[in-house]
């Protein structure tokens, strides 16, 4: 139940939603079912979420559960991307009030075959902004003792989502750059991003992807082919070069997206994992 607090701390119901758990959802952990409920509500009530700070009243904190995990792929990655677009605040459940209605709908869900009307009274007063495309910055670094890749997504609402990867095989710097590009593209496709501006500070990799440079080194051919395969799965893309000296975000990527410029009171979680994007057997 979506409610608005009016005078004298009374709640006025705005919208009711429910649906039946199906398939693998039946096997979710209790906290994951709460997370699914929140995601379902966001999809259906996006017009409310975008304009206000939303207090999520629940027995457990789904926001902390999703955003505190090292999310890399799958449904948790999609949920994290979705939640970070809105101003959500968890409020522990204390009083019954509207929670009794939510519990009732959880016990009596709407059958899956029922169609829920999305028509809202007065919907004509809403307007939709044309948001800019997603942005993705990538960078790779290779040293004698190891290699790493950094990827930073910038959402249309200007939220930063940094990821750092420790590559599990030693490689050249150009191979690490390609690994960063491929890992970023894989993540974008998994979370459903279709339009994106892509930036890197490697002129070689960027120009090879654009077809302006020929790929002469045999060890880079599999990575170049894989990158093009992934780029073809996106609808609208722009690939450009970012000089390291002129863009502090690209410079931060060289440090595996861990040193992004933040205020003194700001903090950021950077998931780190071991991963190798393209196997040696790819030709």
C-alpha positions as CSV (number, residue, x, y, z in Angstrom):
1,X,0.0,0.0,0.0
2,X,1.2,3.5,-1.0
3,X,0.0,6.1,1.5
4,X,0.5,9.8,2.1
5,X,0.7,11.3,5.5
6,X,-1.7,14.2,5.9
7,X,-2.7,16.5,8.9
8,X,-2.5,15.0,12.4
9,X,-0.2,12.3,11.2
10,X,-3.1,10.4,9.5
11,X,-2.4,8.2,6.5
12,X,-4.4,8.5,3.3
13,X,-4.2,5.5,1.0
14,X,-3.1,6.4,-2.6
15,X,-2.7,3.1,-4.3
16,X,-3.0,-0.6,-3.6
17,X,-0.9,-3.3,-5.3
18,X,-0.5,-7.0,-5.1
19,X,0.6,-10.0,-7.2
20,X,1.3,-13.7,-6.8
21,X,4.8,-15.1,-6.5
22,X,5.6,-17.4,-9.3
23,X,8.4,-19.8,-10.3
24,X,11.8,-19.3,-8.6
25,X,10.3,-16.4,-6.6
26,X,8.7,-18.9,-4.3
27,X,12.2,-20.0,-3.2
28,X,13.5,-16.5,-2.4
29,X,14.6,-15.8,1.2
30,X,12.2,-13.8,3.3
31,X,14.3,-10.7,2.9
32,X,14.5,-11.2,-0.8
33,X,10.7,-11.4,-1.0
34,X,10.6,-8.0,0.7
35,X,13.1,-6.7,-1.8
36,X,11.0,-8.0,-4.6
37,X,7.9,-6.3,-3.2
38,X,9.8,-2.9,-3.1
39,X,11.0,-3.4,-6.7
40,X,7.5,-4.3,-7.8
41,X,6.1,-1.2,-6.2
42,X,8.7,1.0,-7.8
43,X,7.9,-0.3,-11.2
44,X,4.2,0.3,-10.8
45,X,4.4,3.6,-8.8
46,X,7.3,5.3,-10.5
47,X,5.4,8.5,-10.9
48,X,5.2,8.9,-7.1
49,X,8.8,7.7,-6.5
50,X,10.4,10.3,-8.8
51,X,8.9,13.3,-7.1
52,X,9.1,12.6,-3.4
53,X,11.3,11.1,-0.6
54,X,9.7,7.7,0.0
55,X,9.6,6.1,3.5
56,X,9.8,2.3,3.2
57,X,8.0,0.8,6.2
58,X,8.9,-2.8,6.7
59,X,9.9,-5.5,9.2
60,X,13.4,-5.7,7.5
61,X,15.5,-3.2,5.6
62,X,15.4,-4.2,1.9
63,X,17.4,-1.1,0.9
64,X,20.4,-2.0,3.1
65,X,20.3,-5.6,2.0
66,X,20.5,-4.8,-1.7
67,X,23.0,-1.9,-1.6
68,X,25.4,-3.4,1.0
69,X,26.1,-6.5,-1.1
70,X,28.9,-6.8,-3.7
71,X,26.4,-6.8,-6.6
72,X,27.8,-7.7,-10.0
73,X,25.1,-9.5,-12.0
74,X,21.7,-11.1,-11.8
75,X,18.6,-9.8,-10.2
76,X,20.4,-8.1,-7.3
77,X,22.4,-5.9,-9.8
78,X,19.1,-4.9,-11.5
79,X,17.5,-4.1,-8.1
80,X,20.5,-2.0,-7.0
81,X,20.5,0.0,-10.2
82,X,16.8,0.6,-9.8
83,X,16.9,1.6,-6.1
84,X,19.8,4.1,-6.5
85,X,17.6,6.2,-8.8
86,X,15.2,7.1,-6.0
87,X,15.3,8.8,-2.6
88,X,14.3,5.9,-0.4
89,X,14.5,5.9,3.4
90,X,13.9,2.8,5.5
91,X,11.5,3.2,8.5
92,X,11.3,0.2,11.0
93,X,7.8,-1.1,11.3
94,X,6.4,-0.1,14.7
95,X,2.7,0.6,14.5
96,X,0.2,-1.5,12.7
97,X,-1.7,1.3,10.8
98,X,-1.3,0.8,7.0
99,X,0.9,-2.3,7.5
100,X,-2.3,-4.3,8.2
101,X,-3.5,-3.6,4.7
102,X,-0.2,-4.6,3.2
103,X,-0.3,-7.9,5.2
104,X,-3.8,-8.5,3.9
105,X,-2.7,-8.2,0.3
106,X,0.3,-10.4,0.9
107,X,-2.0,-13.1,2.3
108,X,-4.6,-12.6,-0.6
109,X,-2.5,-11.8,-3.7
110,X,-4.1,-11.0,-7.0
111,X,-3.8,-14.0,-9.4
112,X,-1.1,-13.8,-11.9
113,X,-3.5,-14.0,-14.9
114,X,-5.3,-10.8,-13.7
115,X,-4.4,-7.6,-15.5
116,X,-3.8,-4.6,-13.2
117,X,-4.9,-1.3,-14.7
118,X,-2.1,1.3,-14.8
119,X,-4.6,4.1,-15.6
120,X,-4.5,6.8,-12.9
121,X,-7.0,9.6,-12.4
122,X,-5.5,13.0,-13.4
123,X,-2.6,11.3,-15.1
124,X,-2.6,14.0,-17.7
125,X,-0.9,16.4,-15.1
126,X,2.2,14.3,-15.2
127,X,5.0,15.0,-17.7
128,X,8.0,13.0,-18.7
129,X,11.5,14.5,-19.0
130,X,13.7,13.2,-21.8
131,X,16.7,12.0,-19.8
132,X,20.2,11.8,-21.2
133,X,21.7,8.4,-21.9
134,X,23.7,6.3,-19.5
135,X,27.5,6.9,-19.5
136,X,30.1,4.3,-18.9
137,X,33.8,5.1,-18.2
138,X,36.3,2.2,-18.4
139,X,40.0,1.8,-17.7
140,X,42.5,-1.0,-17.3
141,X,46.0,-1.2,-15.7
142,X,48.6,-3.9,-15.9
143,X,51.7,-4.3,-13.8
144,X,54.3,-7.0,-13.1
145,X,52.5,-8.2,-10.0
146,X,48.9,-8.1,-11.4
147,X,46.3,-6.4,-13.5
148,X,43.0,-4.7,-12.8
149,X,40.0,-3.0,-14.5
150,X,37.7,-0.2,-13.4
151,X,34.2,0.6,-14.6
152,X,32.1,3.5,-13.6
153,X,28.4,4.0,-14.7
154,X,26.8,7.4,-14.6
155,X,23.0,7.1,-14.6
156,X,20.7,9.7,-16.3
157,X,20.1,11.1,-12.8
158,X,23.9,11.5,-12.3
159,X,24.3,8.7,-9.8
160,X,27.8,7.2,-9.9
161,X,28.1,3.4,-9.7
162,X,31.8,2.3,-9.6
163,X,33.1,-1.3,-10.0
164,X,36.6,-2.6,-9.6
165,X,37.9,-5.9,-10.9
166,X,41.1,-7.8,-10.1
167,X,42.0,-9.7,-13.3
168,X,42.9,-13.3,-12.6
169,X,45.6,-13.5,-15.3
170,X,48.7,-11.4,-16.1
171,X,48.3,-9.4,-19.3
172,X,49.4,-6.4,-21.2
173,X,48.0,-2.9,-20.5
174,X,46.0,-3.0,-23.8
175,X,44.5,-6.3,-22.8
176,X,43.5,-4.9,-19.5
177,X,41.8,-2.0,-21.2
178,X,39.8,-4.3,-23.4
179,X,38.9,-6.4,-20.3
180,X,37.5,-3.3,-18.6
181,X,35.4,-2.4,-21.7
182,X,34.1,-5.9,-22.1
183,X,33.2,-6.3,-18.4
184,X,31.4,-2.9,-18.4
185,X,29.4,-3.9,-21.6
186,X,28.4,-7.2,-20.0
187,X,27.1,-5.5,-16.9
188,X,25.2,-2.9,-18.9
189,X,23.5,-5.6,-21.0
190,X,22.7,-7.7,-17.9
191,X,20.9,-4.7,-16.2
192,X,19.0,-3.8,-19.3
193,X,20.8,-0.6,-20.4
194,X,20.2,-0.1,-24.1
195,X,21.5,3.5,-24.9
196,X,24.9,4.5,-23.6
197,X,27.8,6.8,-24.1
198,X,31.1,5.0,-23.6
199,X,34.4,6.7,-22.7
200,X,37.9,5.4,-22.3
201,X,41.4,6.9,-22.0
202,X,43.1,4.4,-24.3
203,X,43.3,5.8,-27.9
204,X,44.3,2.4,-29.2
205,X,41.2,0.6,-27.8
206,X,38.7,3.4,-28.6
207,X,40.0,3.8,-32.2
208,X,40.1,0.0,-32.8
209,X,36.5,-0.3,-31.6
210,X,35.5,2.6,-33.9
211,X,37.3,0.9,-36.8
212,X,39.8,3.7,-37.3
213,X,42.8,1.6,-36.2
214,X,43.5,-1.9,-37.5
215,X,44.0,-4.7,-34.8
216,X,47.4,-6.0,-35.7
217,X,48.4,-7.9,-32.5
218,X,47.0,-11.4,-32.4
219,X,46.5,-11.4,-28.7
220,X,44.1,-8.5,-28.9
221,X,41.9,-9.9,-31.7
222,X,39.7,-12.1,-29.4
223,X,39.0,-9.1,-27.1
224,X,38.3,-6.8,-30.1
225,X,35.8,-9.3,-31.5
226,X,34.1,-9.8,-28.2
227,X,33.8,-6.1,-27.6
228,X,32.1,-5.6,-31.0
229,X,29.7,-8.5,-30.3
230,X,28.6,-6.8,-27.1
231,X,28.3,-3.4,-28.7
232,X,26.0,-4.8,-31.3
233,X,23.6,-5.8,-28.6
234,X,23.0,-2.2,-27.6
235,X,20.6,0.1,-29.5
236,X,22.2,3.5,-29.4
237,X,25.9,4.0,-28.5
238,X,28.6,6.6,-28.7
239,X,32.2,5.6,-28.1
240,X,34.7,8.4,-27.4
241,X,38.2,9.1,-26.0
242,X,38.7,10.9,-22.7
243,X,42.2,12.4,-22.1
244,X,43.4,11.4,-18.6
245,X,44.9,14.8,-18.0
246,X,41.7,16.6,-18.8
247,X,39.2,14.4,-16.9
248,X,39.6,13.4,-13.3
249,X,37.0,10.7,-13.6
250,X,39.2,8.9,-16.1
251,X,42.2,9.4,-13.9
252,X,40.2,7.9,-11.0
253,X,39.4,4.8,-13.1
254,X,43.1,4.2,-13.5
255,X,43.0,3.6,-9.7
256,X,40.2,1.0,-10.2
257,X,37.4,3.4,-9.5
258,X,38.4,3.7,-5.8
259,X,39.5,7.3,-5.7
260,X,36.6,9.2,-7.2
261,X,36.4,12.8,-6.1
262,X,34.1,12.8,-3.1
263,X,33.3,15.4,-0.4
264,X,34.7,15.0,3.1
265,X,31.4,13.7,4.4
266,X,30.6,11.4,1.4
267,X,31.3,7.7,1.1
268,X,31.0,5.2,-1.7
269,X,30.9,1.4,-1.8
270,X,33.0,-0.2,-4.5
271,X,32.4,-3.9,-5.1
272,X,35.6,-5.8,-5.9
273,X,35.8,-9.3,-7.5
274,X,38.1,-11.6,-9.4
275,X,37.1,-12.1,-13.0
276,X,38.5,-12.7,-16.5
277,X,36.2,-11.7,-19.3
278,X,37.5,-13.6,-22.3
279,X,39.1,-17.0,-22.2
280,X,42.3,-17.9,-24.1
281,X,40.3,-20.4,-26.3
282,X,38.2,-17.6,-28.0
283,X,39.3,-17.1,-31.6
